[in-house]
Each structure stands twice: as structure tokens, then as C-alpha cells.
Amino acid sequence: MFVMQIALGGCLKAPPISYGLTDDTGGHIAYVLAATRALEARDDIDRVEIVTRRFERADLGTIHAMHHEPLGPKSAILRIDDGVPEYLSKEALEAQIEAFTAAFLTHLDGLIRKPDAIHAHFADAAQVALAARAKFGIPVIYTPHSLGLDKARAMTAPGPDLSRRIAAETRAIAGACATVVSSRDEAERQVSAYPGADPARIHCIAPGATLPGAPDRDAARALIAPWLTDPDKPMILAVARPVEKKNLVGLVEAYACVPGLRQRANLVILAGLRGPGRKGSAEQRRVIAGIEKAVRAHGLKGRVALPPEHDAAGLAGLYAFAAERRGVFANPALTEPFGLTILEAAASGLPVVATCHGGPSDIVTRIGHGLLAEPTDPLGFGAALSRLLGDSDLHARCRAAATDHDLAYSWENWAKRIADLMSRLAAPRPVPAPSRILASDIDNTLTGDRDALAGFAHWRAQGHALFAVATGRTITESRRILAEWDIDEPDAFITSVGTEIYRRDATGRLCFDETWAHEIEKDWQVEAIRKALDSPSIRAQPEIEQRRWKLGYLGDARQAMRIRNRLDMAGLAARVIASHGRLIDVLPTRAGKGAAVAHLAKSYGLTLDHCVAAGDSGNDECMLRAAGRAIVVGNADGDLSRLPRRPGLYRSPKAHAAGLLDGLIWAGLHGETEAPLLRMAAE
């Protein structure tokens, strides 16, 4: 494949990059360059080009005036003239998008081979890419990196610039073939809040960690020594642009207000590049002045370092220097779409204390290399820093977890998922009219045995049945788990315990099933149910687990009974499902995996007798009861012991996917001959 990326803002060139050189020279450039390296390492990628603006400004580097800059053996940067030679900030760039788009389309028109896919970074690039899609039919992937709607929610009166930005982002999300983000929070809360956002086209594909360069510890120490009385003490390291949402002044307040913290560790803040000739924006100057004022007010001279300049080797050296001296990385942002610096810290073996808002909560939860804290609570954030610095066992566990970061965050895995997505977008595969449907749970039914999954992949390739997953997870999380286990996307998704259905249209494009949503919503009094269950004795699952047609709580089967009784007493109709001994889901009465499988079958002109269901836990019970044939894998929870014996039920002695395959043989769906509709004896 020939992949083209578009990123218009900032000073984009081959490494090394002077991050913070301009307001727009930030983390997205690290993302684009690392993505390019990861893509060109793949055998199925022939060429990767990064398209950006050409400009002439000597103090930012003469390289930006070059039309073509080689990167790797299969990659390069292409700079296009838009008629204005000056460097333009993100805001000023808006006026040039039409001219840049015209020049870009002219460039594409002259190419013998057009790109197979375009990956646009930020909404301005998406506007350009969507024009190319309209003219040449090239699939477009959009990555927003940060979103204006979240920022607007925190403001009393968003200005016209922000309103235009949100409108551009809305058009990009609605128009792109796929929106790719890095965290679950971005996928399920931020992007999904935009009009026209379709969960079927939102993909959470986490990037890997990329250290800024080879660490130079001597350079790192020299960078901070002039500021600190004892530069060899453990340090709290923060790396962020000096803008208000990064909450760097709040970090100084947190450092100052916790007793003993200043004696235990230094605070080092790398806040962009502010050397001679670099004036910075009014906001940047205001934030730096705020940091300096807080340092003076709390008597922190000699304990806080705020170097105005650094290079890649010095930055990498500071990460290493902090890790070796049992320090901590801090990200106190008010909200963070993802948090590449959290991954950089993990790659350096440096434990973290990070904001609980946005992407860092995903990263820290999955890697386990630190603590989450409320950034607007200086005492609480400072206490988390103090705890991690003072608890040697906790620090050691977090550091050990950091060394395994690449199990969850890897550019190689990112490139594989992006390449697979681009292939599906370039050549969608329509689903033939099925004569059978297999609906399988994911966790501990499909997953758990990689060797058996190879056999399942072979079974799928034979085309014996339409394959649907039926899971308690969201579609975002379902895709992530399937990718982690190298399971190709199914033909249909039944997600959130049977409250959402996604199936493919005639072209093979995955679409949200609106008819199912209308069906289950008829008697769903979600706000009344939420209010009835608002009690200290009932613990809700995290907010991100709550869905439009599913409320999630914590507890066992007895707690589920209490919830059911409370709803009955309030006269509220709902289904209450307990699973795994700890999860409780409250759904519309018409919803559930069994009803969803029936709806999916009906959409293809089939009935439940044409369906085989497979599962392992309590939230699978209704579909195992409903389907013509049901497979209970050998590792199933005790919740399923209450399923009555019947001719169409098979309890496999084998676990995970091996049990599923065993059940498919029993159901007559493993050979070339289709099984009859009559239910077969299980025991």
C-alpha cells in the first residue's frame, strides 16, 4: 500500500525535532514521525509520504523551504506551496486551507499511482483529505489529537475561533471513513459527543512509546544544576507546553503544599523552548510568569528548575536521570486527550502520577506504572507524589510494570491495526447472505488459548457461518481485545450486553443498527432508573462503562437481587444481569444478548434455530437459552450451572476457543456439510 499522511501545523521535519519551537510544534509531530517509521517497517507498505506546508523562515530552519526531504528507505516529507511563504500558526493557517487544498489536489492529479489511504492529523488536514476523497475516492482516516468540544465545555463563553474549530472537527468526524484515536476516553466520550459521530467508525488504536533521543545524563544534570541546591536528589519531572490546560502552576502549588515533599525531591519542569529570540504566545508568557510567581511565593528557589532550553538528548537524559534516582514523572493536566509523555516515562522506567481525566487514566490503568490523581486538588495530587516517592515497595512495583509497557503500547501493533483498517477501507468485503450464525462471547470464550485460536481462524476462513461477537464490552474495547488476540474483525458486533448491534451493509461497511436501538428504547426510563439506584449501598461502575442503554454496577448475585427488588418497588421495568461474580448490568427489558441475536438473525431472514451461541458467564445465559444450539465452554463460570439440560445445549470439556471448536463440531458447523435445523442431543 501507498499511505499518505497530512499534518499542516508546526515545524515538521526529520528528527531531531525542537519541540516547543513554536506553539504548534508539539506531540503530534512525534506521533506522525513514529507512525511513519512503524508503517514503512511493514512488508505490505510500499511507500509513506508526509504532506505538510512549505514555508521560509530562517530562524525555524531552512529545511522547511525544501519541497522534498527523505526520511527512511520508503518514506519522505513532501512540502507543498500554498502561495504564502511565511510560517503560519494554526489559527492563521485556517485562511490558507482552500489554497493548500487546491495545490494538493493538483499534486495528486499528477501522480500515476494515487495513495491507497490518507491519514489526516487535525481537522485542517482532514478538510484537505476529504477533498481528495471527493475527487479521487481515496479512503480517509482522521486523527484529531485534541478536540475543541472538551475545551468549550470548560468555558463559560467559547469564542468564535473555538466555535469554528468545533465545526471543522464535526465535519471531519462525520466525513472520514474512520476516526482513529489513542485512548478509550477519546473514543467513547470525546469523539462520540460530536453530531454525526458513528461508533462503528471510531477506532481506539493506541500508539507506542518513542523516546526523544539517546539519553545524555551529563547534559541532563548540566541542564538543571544551575537551578538546584542539590541536583542529585530524586526529582519530580514534568514535560509540557506552557499552556493553561497543562496546569503547571497547579503542579507547583501541589509540590509546595504537601509537608516534606520539597525536602524529599526537586521539581523540574520542561515547559517548551523559551531561549533568546523566542517570545512565545501571550498564554505561554502568562503561564511561565505564573510558575515563577508561585516559586517565589512559596520560597522554592533552589528546589525548582525551569530551564528555558533543552534538546532531545537532554530530555531523554532527564527521564533516565529521574528514573535512576527513584524519581517520579508528573502530568497534572486538567484534561489530556492521550498523554505521550506518560508513555515516554514508562519507556524510561519512570513511575508516574497523572491526571485522572482523559487518556492517562487508560495508560496508567493498563500499564500499572503509577497513580492517578485529581489535578484540581493540589493537596491530593501532592499527596500522590509524596506517596509514590516515599513508598519504596510501591515505587519498585510501578517501575517493574513500566518495563513491560510495550505489551500494551507498541508502534508495531499500532501499524498492524492501521494497515488492517486501511485494507478494509480500500477493499470492503460484503457479507454473503448467511444460512447460519455463530454468536460468541469474547472474554474467556474466544480468548485464553492462542493455539486454539489458530484453529478458529481456519474455521472462519471456510465460511461456515456469519460470525458475530456478543459481549459486555463496548465496540471500542471489543476491537482492542480482538486485536490483542489477533482475531480478525467479525461480521457483526453485539456489544454492551446486547444493547448495541453493529452489522455490515451491502458494501461491507460496518453500521450501527438504529432499528434495534428504537426497539429497546420503547420502555427504557434510564434517568428514573439511575435516580432509583443512586444509593450509598449501590456502587456504580466507572462513568466510562455507562452506556445509553446499559447502566453498570458492582456486586454479586445477591446485590443484583437487591437492585432488582429496588426497581420493582419503584415500578421501573428493567433487566438486571449479574456476571463474573462482580459485575451487574441494568438493561431495557427488550434488550440482552439473546434478543439481540434474534434481531440479527431476523435481519438476514433467519431464526434463532439457525443460530449457535457460545459463552462462559452469566451475561451469556439468555443467548445460550435462546439459540437453537448453545455451547458452554469448559472454563465457564458457576453462573451457567443453572442452565437446564436440553438437546440443543452442549457443555464442552475443553476450555476457551478449544471448547468453542469442540462445540462447533458437535453442532455440525465444522465440516463441509451443513447441520440440519433439528436440535442435536448434547449428552
URFENFEN-V850672 format. One record per residue. N is the residue number from 1. RES is the residue in three letters. SS is DSSP state (helix for helix, strand for strand, loop for the rest). PHI is phi as a letter, one per 40 degrees, with the letter a starting at -180 (none if undefined). PSI is psi in radians with two decimals (* if undefined). Layout:
n: [N/N]
res: [RES/RES]
ss: [SS/SS]
phi: [PHI/PHI]
psi: [PSI/PSI]
//
This chain:
n: [1/2/3/4/5/6/7/8/9/10/11/12/13/14/15/16/17/18/19/20/21/22/23/24/25/26/27/28/29/30/31/32/33/34/35/36/37/38/39/40/41/42/43/44/45/46/47/48/49/50/51/52/53/54/55/56/57/58/59/60/61/62/63/64/65/66/67/68/69/70/71/72/73/74/75/76/77/78/79/80/81/82/83/84/85/86/87/88/89/90/91/92/93/94/95/96/97/98/99/100/101/102/103/104/105/106/107/108/109/110/111/112/113/114/115/116/117/118/119/120/121/122/123/124/125/126/127/128/129/130/131/132/133/134/135/136/137/138/139/140/141/142/143/144/145/146/147/148/149/150/151/152/153/154/155/156/157/158/159/160/161/162/163/164/165/166/167/168/169/170/171/172/173/174/175/176/177/178/179/180/181/182/183/184/185/186/187/188/189/190/191/192/193/194/195/196/197/198/199/200/201/202/203/204/205/206/207/208/209/210/211/212/213/214/215/216/217/218/219/220/221/222/223/224/225/226/227/228/229/230/231/232/233/234/235/236/237/238/239/240/241/242/243/244/245/246/247/248/249/250/251/252/253/254/255/256/257/258/259/260/261/262/263/264/265/266/267/268/269/270/271/272/273/274/275/276/277/278/279/280/281/282/283/284/285/286/287/288/289/290/291/292/293/294/295/296/297/298/299/300/301/302/303/304/305/306/307/308/309/310/311/312/313/314/315/316/317/318/319/320/321/322/323/324/325/326/327/328/329/330/331/332/333/334/335/336/337/338/339/340/341/342/343/344/345/346/347/348/349/350/351/352/353/354/355/356/357/358/359/360/361/362/363/364/365/366/367/368/369/370/371/372/373/374/375/376/377/378/379/380/381/382/383/384/385/386/387/388/389/390/391/392/393/394/395/396/397/398/399/400/401/402/403/404/405/406/407/408/409/410/411/412/413/414/415/416/417/418/419/420/421/422/423/424/425/426/427/428/429/430/431/432/433/434/435/436/437/438/439/440/441/442/443/444/445/446/447/448/449/450/451/452/453/454/455/456/457/458/459/460/461/462/463/464/465/466/467/468/469/470/471/472/473/474/475/476/477/478/479/480/481/482/483/484/485/486/487/488/489/490/491/492/493/494/495/496/497/498/499/500/501/502/503/504/505/506/507/508/509/510/511/512/513/514/515/516/517/518/519/520/521/522/523/524/525/526/527/528/529/530/531/532/533/534/535/536/537/538/539/540/541/542/543/544/545/546/547/548/549/550/551/552/553/554/555/556/557/558/559/560/561/562/563/564/565/566/567/568/569/570/571/572/573/574/575/576/577/578/579/580/581/582/583/584/585/586/587/588/589/590/591/592/593/594/595/596/597/598/599/600/601/602/603/604/605/606/607/608/609/610/611/612/613/614/615/616/617/618/619/620/621/622/623/624/625/626/627/628/629/630/631/632/633/634/635/636/637/638/639/640/641/642/643/644/645/646/647/648/649/650/651/652/653/654/655/656/657/658/659/660/661/662/663/664/665/666/667/668/669/670/671/672/673/674/675/676/677/678/679/680/681/682/683]
res: [MET/PHE/VAL/MET/GLN/ILE/ALA/LEU/GLY/GLY/CYS/LEU/LYS/ALA/PRO/PRO/ILE/SER/TYR/GLY/LEU/THR/ASP/ASP/THR/GLY/GLY/HIS/ILE/ALA/TYR/VAL/LEU/ALA/ALA/THR/ARG/ALA/LEU/GLU/ALA/ARG/ASP/ASP/ILE/ASP/ARG/VAL/GLU/ILE/VAL/THR/ARG/ARG/PHE/GLU/ARG/ALA/ASP/LEU/GLY/THR/ILE/HIS/ALA/MET/HIS/HIS/GLU/PRO/LEU/GLY/PRO/LYS/SER/ALA/ILE/LEU/ARG/ILE/ASP/ASP/GLY/VAL/PRO/GLU/TYR/LEU/SER/LYS/GLU/ALA/LEU/GLU/ALA/GLN/ILE/GLU/ALA/PHE/THR/ALA/ALA/PHE/LEU/THR/HIS/LEU/ASP/GLY/LEU/ILE/ARG/LYS/PRO/ASP/ALA/ILE/HIS/ALA/HIS/PHE/ALA/ASP/ALA/ALA/GLN/VAL/ALA/LEU/ALA/ALA/ARG/ALA/LYS/PHE/GLY/ILE/PRO/VAL/ILE/TYR/THR/PRO/HIS/SER/LEU/GLY/LEU/ASP/LYS/ALA/ARG/ALA/MET/THR/ALA/PRO/GLY/PRO/ASP/LEU/SER/ARG/ARG/ILE/ALA/ALA/GLU/THR/ARG/ALA/ILE/ALA/GLY/ALA/CYS/ALA/THR/VAL/VAL/SER/SER/ARG/ASP/GLU/ALA/GLU/ARG/GLN/VAL/SER/ALA/TYR/PRO/GLY/ALA/ASP/PRO/ALA/ARG/ILE/HIS/CYS/ILE/ALA/PRO/GLY/ALA/THR/LEU/PRO/GLY/ALA/PRO/ASP/ARG/ASP/ALA/ALA/ARG/ALA/LEU/ILE/ALA/PRO/TRP/LEU/THR/ASP/PRO/ASP/LYS/PRO/MET/ILE/LEU/ALA/VAL/ALA/ARG/PRO/VAL/GLU/LYS/LYS/ASN/LEU/VAL/GLY/LEU/VAL/GLU/ALA/TYR/ALA/CYS/VAL/PRO/GLY/LEU/ARG/GLN/ARG/ALA/ASN/LEU/VAL/ILE/LEU/ALA/GLY/LEU/ARG/GLY/PRO/GLY/ARG/LYS/GLY/SER/ALA/GLU/GLN/ARG/ARG/VAL/ILE/ALA/GLY/ILE/GLU/LYS/ALA/VAL/ARG/ALA/HIS/GLY/LEU/LYS/GLY/ARG/VAL/ALA/LEU/PRO/PRO/GLU/HIS/ASP/ALA/ALA/GLY/LEU/ALA/GLY/LEU/TYR/ALA/PHE/ALA/ALA/GLU/ARG/ARG/GLY/VAL/PHE/ALA/ASN/PRO/ALA/LEU/THR/GLU/PRO/PHE/GLY/LEU/THR/ILE/LEU/GLU/ALA/ALA/ALA/SER/GLY/LEU/PRO/VAL/VAL/ALA/THR/CYS/HIS/GLY/GLY/PRO/SER/ASP/ILE/VAL/THR/ARG/ILE/GLY/HIS/GLY/LEU/LEU/ALA/GLU/PRO/THR/ASP/PRO/LEU/GLY/PHE/GLY/ALA/ALA/LEU/SER/ARG/LEU/LEU/GLY/ASP/SER/ASP/LEU/HIS/ALA/ARG/CYS/ARG/ALA/ALA/ALA/THR/ASP/HIS/ASP/LEU/ALA/TYR/SER/TRP/GLU/ASN/TRP/ALA/LYS/ARG/ILE/ALA/ASP/LEU/MET/SER/ARG/LEU/ALA/ALA/PRO/ARG/PRO/VAL/PRO/ALA/PRO/SER/ARG/ILE/LEU/ALA/SER/ASP/ILE/ASP/ASN/THR/LEU/THR/GLY/ASP/ARG/ASP/ALA/LEU/ALA/GLY/PHE/ALA/HIS/TRP/ARG/ALA/GLN/GLY/HIS/ALA/LEU/PHE/ALA/VAL/ALA/THR/GLY/ARG/THR/ILE/THR/GLU/SER/ARG/ARG/ILE/LEU/ALA/GLU/TRP/ASP/ILE/ASP/GLU/PRO/ASP/ALA/PHE/ILE/THR/SER/VAL/GLY/THR/GLU/ILE/TYR/ARG/ARG/ASP/ALA/THR/GLY/ARG/LEU/CYS/PHE/ASP/GLU/THR/TRP/ALA/HIS/GLU/ILE/GLU/LYS/ASP/TRP/GLN/VAL/GLU/ALA/ILE/ARG/LYS/ALA/LEU/ASP/SER/PRO/SER/ILE/ARG/ALA/GLN/PRO/GLU/ILE/GLU/GLN/ARG/ARG/TRP/LYS/LEU/GLY/TYR/LEU/GLY/ASP/ALA/ARG/GLN/ALA/MET/ARG/ILE/ARG/ASN/ARG/LEU/ASP/MET/ALA/GLY/LEU/ALA/ALA/ARG/VAL/ILE/ALA/SER/HIS/GLY/ARG/LEU/ILE/ASP/VAL/LEU/PRO/THR/ARG/ALA/GLY/LYS/GLY/ALA/ALA/VAL/ALA/HIS/LEU/ALA/LYS/SER/TYR/GLY/LEU/THR/LEU/ASP/HIS/CYS/VAL/ALA/ALA/GLY/ASP/SER/GLY/ASN/ASP/GLU/CYS/MET/LEU/ARG/ALA/ALA/GLY/ARG/ALA/ILE/VAL/VAL/GLY/ASN/ALA/ASP/GLY/ASP/LEU/SER/ARG/LEU/PRO/ARG/ARG/PRO/GLY/LEU/TYR/ARG/SER/PRO/LYS/ALA/HIS/ALA/ALA/GLY/LEU/LEU/ASP/GLY/LEU/ILE/TRP/ALA/GLY/LEU/HIS/GLY/GLU/THR/GLU/ALA/PRO/LEU/LEU/ARG/MET/ALA/ALA/GLU]
ss: [loop/strand/strand/strand/strand/strand/loop/loop/loop/loop/loop/loop/loop/loop/loop/loop/loop/loop/loop/loop/loop/loop/loop/loop/loop/loop/helix/helix/helix/helix/helix/helix/helix/helix/helix/helix/helix/helix/helix/helix/loop/loop/loop/loop/loop/loop/strand/strand/strand/strand/strand/strand/strand/loop/loop/loop/loop/helix/helix/helix/loop/helix/helix/helix/helix/loop/loop/strand/strand/strand/strand/strand/loop/loop/strand/strand/strand/strand/strand/strand/loop/loop/loop/loop/loop/loop/loop/loop/loop/helix/helix/helix/helix/helix/helix/helix/helix/helix/helix/helix/helix/helix/helix/helix/helix/helix/helix/helix/helix/loop/loop/loop/loop/loop/loop/loop/strand/strand/strand/strand/strand/loop/helix/helix/helix/helix/helix/helix/helix/helix/helix/helix/helix/helix/helix/helix/loop/loop/strand/strand/strand/strand/strand/loop/loop/loop/loop/helix/helix/helix/helix/helix/helix/loop/loop/loop/loop/loop/loop/helix/helix/helix/helix/helix/helix/helix/helix/helix/helix/helix/helix/helix/helix/helix/helix/loop/loop/strand/strand/strand/strand/loop/loop/helix/helix/helix/helix/helix/helix/helix/helix/helix/helix/loop/loop/loop/loop/loop/helix/helix/helix/strand/strand/strand/loop/loop/loop/loop/loop/loop/loop/loop/loop/loop/loop/loop/helix/helix/helix/helix/helix/helix/helix/helix/helix/loop/loop/strand/loop/loop/loop/loop/loop/loop/strand/strand/strand/strand/strand/loop/loop/loop/loop/helix/helix/helix/loop/helix/helix/helix/helix/helix/helix/helix/helix/helix/helix/loop/loop/loop/helix/helix/helix/helix/loop/strand/strand/strand/strand/strand/loop/loop/loop/loop/loop/loop/loop/loop/loop/loop/loop/helix/helix/helix/helix/helix/helix/helix/helix/helix/helix/helix/helix/helix/helix/helix/helix/loop/loop/loop/loop/strand/loop/strand/strand/loop/loop/loop/loop/loop/loop/helix/helix/helix/helix/helix/helix/helix/helix/helix/helix/helix/helix/helix/loop/loop/loop/strand/strand/strand/strand/loop/loop/loop/loop/strand/loop/loop/loop/helix/helix/helix/helix/helix/helix/helix/helix/loop/loop/loop/loop/strand/strand/strand/strand/loop/loop/strand/helix/helix/helix/helix/helix/helix/helix/helix/helix/loop/loop/strand/strand/strand/strand/loop/loop/loop/loop/helix/helix/helix/helix/helix/helix/helix/helix/helix/helix/helix/helix/helix/loop/helix/helix/helix/helix/helix/helix/helix/helix/helix/helix/helix/helix/loop/helix/helix/helix/loop/loop/loop/helix/helix/helix/helix/helix/helix/helix/helix/helix/helix/helix/helix/helix/helix/helix/helix/loop/loop/loop/loop/loop/loop/loop/loop/loop/loop/strand/strand/strand/strand/loop/loop/loop/loop/loop/loop/loop/loop/loop/helix/helix/helix/helix/helix/helix/helix/helix/helix/helix/helix/helix/loop/loop/loop/loop/strand/strand/strand/strand/strand/loop/loop/loop/loop/helix/helix/helix/helix/helix/helix/helix/helix/helix/helix/loop/loop/loop/loop/loop/loop/loop/strand/strand/strand/strand/loop/loop/loop/loop/strand/strand/strand/strand/strand/loop/loop/loop/loop/loop/strand/strand/strand/loop/helix/helix/helix/helix/helix/helix/helix/loop/loop/loop/loop/loop/helix/helix/helix/helix/helix/helix/helix/loop/loop/loop/loop/loop/loop/strand/strand/loop/loop/helix/helix/helix/loop/strand/loop/loop/strand/strand/strand/strand/strand/loop/loop/helix/helix/helix/helix/helix/helix/helix/helix/helix/helix/helix/helix/helix/loop/loop/loop/loop/loop/strand/strand/strand/strand/strand/loop/loop/loop/strand/strand/strand/strand/strand/loop/loop/loop/loop/loop/helix/helix/helix/helix/helix/helix/helix/helix/helix/helix/helix/loop/loop/loop/loop/helix/helix/helix/strand/strand/strand/strand/strand/loop/loop/helix/helix/helix/helix/helix/helix/helix/helix/helix/loop/loop/strand/strand/strand/strand/loop/loop/loop/loop/loop/helix/helix/helix/helix/helix/loop/loop/loop/loop/loop/loop/strand/strand/strand/loop/loop/loop/loop/helix/helix/helix/helix/helix/helix/helix/helix/helix/helix/helix/loop/loop/loop/loop/loop/loop/loop/loop/loop/loop/loop/loop/loop/loop/loop/loop/loop]
phi: [none/b/b/b/b/b/a/c/c/g/b/c/a/c/d/c/b/c/c/g/d/b/d/c/c/b/c/c/c/d/c/c/c/c/c/c/c/c/c/c/c/c/c/c/b/c/a/b/b/b/b/a/c/c/a/b/a/d/c/c/h/c/c/c/c/c/c/b/b/c/b/b/c/b/a/a/b/b/b/b/c/b/g/b/c/c/c/b/c/d/c/c/c/d/c/b/c/c/c/c/c/c/c/c/c/c/c/c/d/c/c/c/b/c/c/c/a/b/b/b/b/g/c/c/c/c/c/c/c/c/c/c/c/c/c/b/g/c/c/b/b/b/b/c/g/a/b/c/c/c/c/c/c/c/b/c/a/d/c/c/c/c/c/c/c/c/c/c/c/c/c/c/c/c/c/c/c/a/b/b/b/b/b/c/c/c/c/c/b/c/c/c/c/c/d/g/c/b/d/c/b/b/b/c/b/c/c/b/c/b/c/c/i/c/c/b/c/c/c/c/c/c/c/b/d/c/c/b/c/b/c/c/c/d/b/c/b/b/b/a/c/c/b/c/c/c/g/c/c/c/c/c/c/c/c/c/c/c/d/g/c/c/c/c/a/c/b/b/b/c/b/g/b/b/c/d/g/b/c/g/c/c/c/c/c/c/c/c/c/c/c/c/c/c/c/c/c/c/g/b/d/g/b/b/b/b/c/c/b/a/b/c/c/c/c/c/c/c/d/c/d/c/c/c/b/f/c/a/c/b/b/c/d/c/a/b/d/b/h/d/c/c/c/d/c/c/c/c/g/b/c/b/b/b/d/c/b/g/d/d/c/c/c/c/c/c/c/g/b/i/b/b/a/c/c/c/b/d/c/c/c/c/c/c/c/c/c/c/c/c/b/c/c/c/c/c/c/c/c/c/c/c/c/b/d/c/c/b/b/a/c/c/c/d/c/c/c/c/c/c/c/c/c/c/c/c/a/c/b/c/c/c/c/c/b/a/b/b/b/b/c/c/c/g/b/c/c/h/a/c/c/c/c/c/c/c/c/c/c/c/c/c/g/c/a/c/b/b/c/b/b/c/c/c/c/c/c/c/c/c/c/d/c/c/b/f/b/c/d/c/c/a/b/b/b/f/f/g/b/b/b/b/b/c/c/c/c/g/c/c/b/c/c/c/c/c/c/c/c/c/c/d/b/c/b/c/c/c/c/d/c/c/c/c/a/d/c/b/c/c/c/d/d/c/c/c/b/c/b/a/b/b/b/b/i/c/c/c/c/c/c/c/c/c/c/c/c/c/c/c/g/b/c/a/c/b/b/b/a/f/g/a/b/b/b/b/b/d/c/c/c/h/c/c/c/c/c/c/c/c/c/c/c/b/g/b/b/c/c/c/b/b/b/b/a/a/b/c/c/c/d/c/c/c/c/c/c/d/b/b/b/b/c/c/c/c/c/c/d/c/c/c/c/c/c/a/c/c/b/b/b/c/c/c/c/f/c/c/c/c/c/d/c/c/c/d/c/g/b/b/b/c/c/c/c/c/c/c/c/c/c/c/b]
psi: [2.64/2.01/2.35/2.32/2.52/2.19/2.01/-0.50/2.69/-3.05/1.53/2.12/-3.14/2.60/2.69/2.67/2.37/1.45/2.36/0.00/-0.69/2.92/-0.55/0.07/1.45/-2.70/-0.42/-0.49/-0.70/-0.71/-0.86/-0.77/-0.74/-0.67/-0.70/-0.79/-0.72/-0.68/-0.77/-0.22/-0.18/2.53/-0.46/0.07/2.08/-0.59/2.43/2.19/2.38/2.14/2.28/-3.11/2.51/2.35/2.84/1.96/1.87/-0.66/-0.28/-0.11/2.27/-0.29/-0.46/-0.14/-0.16/2.35/-0.57/2.26/2.05/2.54/-1.13/-3.00/-0.45/0.33/2.72/2.85/2.28/2.14/2.26/2.37/2.36/0.22/-0.16/2.02/-0.23/2.70/2.38/2.35/2.95/-0.71/-0.75/-0.45/-0.45/-0.66/-0.28/0.01/-0.72/-0.74/-0.73/-0.73/-0.77/-0.76/-0.66/-0.75/-0.63/-0.74/-0.82/-0.66/-0.53/-0.10/2.30/-0.76/2.09/2.72/2.57/-0.41/2.63/2.27/1.96/2.36/2.04/2.84/-0.53/-0.74/-0.60/-0.64/-0.73/-0.82/-0.66/-0.51/-0.66/-0.65/-0.74/-0.63/-0.66/-0.10/0.38/2.22/2.52/2.27/2.37/2.25/2.02/-0.48/-0.86/2.67/2.42/-0.46/-0.68/-0.72/-0.70/-0.59/-0.48/-0.01/2.55/-0.61/1.55/2.40/3.05/-0.57/-0.77/-0.64/-0.71/-0.67/-0.78/-0.68/-0.72/-0.70/-0.65/-0.79/-0.68/-0.78/-0.72/-0.56/-0.44/2.61/-0.55/2.47/2.15/2.14/3.05/-0.32/2.75/-0.64/-0.75/-0.79/-0.83/-0.33/-0.91/-1.03/-0.70/-0.28/-0.21/2.47/2.38/-0.06/2.27/1.99/-0.48/-0.40/0.22/2.16/2.25/1.86/1.78/2.38/-3.11/-3.07/2.42/1.92/2.53/-0.29/-3.11/2.31/2.32/1.66/-0.64/-0.74/-0.65/-0.80/-0.70/-0.51/-0.66/-0.34/-0.70/-0.31/-0.34/2.45/-0.70/1.51/-0.18/0.02/2.79/2.65/2.63/2.02/2.30/2.38/1.97/2.71/2.54/1.26/2.74/-0.60/-0.29/-0.23/0.69/-0.59/-0.68/-0.59/-0.74/-0.73/-0.73/-0.73/-0.66/-0.52/-0.20/2.09/2.32/-0.23/-0.72/-0.48/-0.48/-0.58/2.66/2.81/2.13/2.15/2.06/1.85/1.23/-2.96/2.12/0.58/-3.00/2.35/-0.03/1.69/-0.67/2.90/2.93/-0.68/-0.77/-0.78/-0.64/-0.72/-0.78/-0.75/-0.64/-0.70/-0.84/-0.68/-0.74/-0.67/-0.78/-0.77/-0.58/0.12/0.79/0.20/2.34/-0.10/-0.27/2.25/2.33/1.16/2.40/-0.30/2.62/2.79/-3.14/-0.73/-0.67/-0.67/-0.85/-0.64/-0.64/-0.70/-0.85/-0.75/-0.78/-0.74/-0.75/-0.47/0.41/0.83/-2.92/2.48/2.43/2.30/1.71/0.37/2.53/-0.65/2.60/2.04/-0.78/-1.43/1.09/-0.56/-0.48/-0.65/-0.68/-0.73/-0.77/-0.74/-0.38/0.01/0.47/2.02/2.77/2.68/2.12/2.77/2.51/0.06/2.10/-2.67/-0.65/-0.54/-0.65/-0.89/-0.87/-0.64/-0.74/-0.70/-0.69/0.50/0.47/-2.81/2.67/2.54/2.75/2.05/-0.37/0.01/1.58/-0.71/-0.73/-0.73/-0.75/-0.66/-0.65/-0.71/-0.79/-0.71/-0.80/-0.62/-0.58/-0.31/1.73/-0.61/-0.78/-0.76/-0.74/-0.70/-0.72/-0.69/-0.69/-0.70/-0.64/-0.58/-0.36/0.37/-0.56/-0.12/-0.54/-0.49/1.89/2.27/-0.53/-0.79/-0.66/-0.83/-0.66/-0.82/-0.69/-0.74/-0.73/-0.74/-0.80/-0.68/-0.73/-0.66/-0.66/-0.57/1.29/2.54/1.89/2.60/2.11/2.70/2.08/2.74/-0.23/2.72/2.30/2.12/1.98/2.44/2.82/-1.19/2.13/-0.01/-1.10/-0.79/2.83/-0.33/1.69/-0.63/-0.76/-0.52/-0.49/-0.70/-0.63/-0.69/-0.69/-0.72/-0.78/-0.69/-0.38/-0.27/0.63/-0.46/2.79/2.33/2.12/2.49/2.50/1.92/2.80/-0.25/2.82/2.95/-0.60/-0.87/-0.57/-0.80/-0.69/-0.83/-0.75/-0.73/-0.70/-0.52/0.22/0.71/2.14/2.68/2.42/3.05/-0.43/2.66/2.24/1.95/3.00/0.86/0.75/0.35/-0.22/2.39/2.35/2.14/2.88/2.46/-2.98/-0.42/-0.12/0.03/2.34/2.29/2.58/2.35/1.70/-0.56/-0.64/-0.72/-0.77/-0.64/-0.83/-0.28/-0.16/-0.68/0.52/1.82/1.27/-0.74/-0.67/-0.67/-0.76/-0.75/-0.71/-0.51/0.14/1.58/2.52/-0.41/-0.08/2.03/2.15/2.61/2.88/2.67/-0.62/-0.30/-0.17/2.34/2.98/-0.64/0.36/2.16/2.29/2.36/2.99/2.44/3.01/-2.92/-0.59/-0.70/-0.64/-0.66/-0.69/-0.73/-0.74/-0.75/-0.70/-0.73/-0.67/-0.74/-0.52/-0.05/0.53/2.18/2.23/2.77/2.40/2.09/2.19/2.50/2.69/0.24/0.10/-0.20/2.43/2.26/2.36/2.12/2.87/2.63/-0.49/-0.11/-3.06/2.79/-0.70/-0.82/-0.63/-0.70/-0.72/-0.74/-0.75/-0.79/-0.77/-0.62/-0.36/0.21/0.40/3.04/3.07/-0.43/-0.31/0.05/2.49/2.23/2.55/2.37/-3.13/-0.09/3.10/-0.57/-0.02/-0.16/-0.78/-0.62/-0.49/-0.54/-0.61/-0.64/2.62/-0.70/2.44/2.39/2.12/2.04/2.78/-0.34/0.34/2.66/2.81/-0.33/-0.55/0.04/-0.37/-0.09/2.25/2.59/2.40/2.80/-0.48/0.16/2.28/2.19/1.88/2.48/-0.16/2.64/2.74/-2.47/-0.46/-0.69/-0.64/-0.82/-0.72/-0.74/-0.59/-0.61/-0.80/-0.69/-0.06/0.35/0.36/-0.21/-2.98/-0.40/2.29/2.49/2.60/2.89/-0.40/2.38/2.45/2.62/2.36/-0.58/*]
//
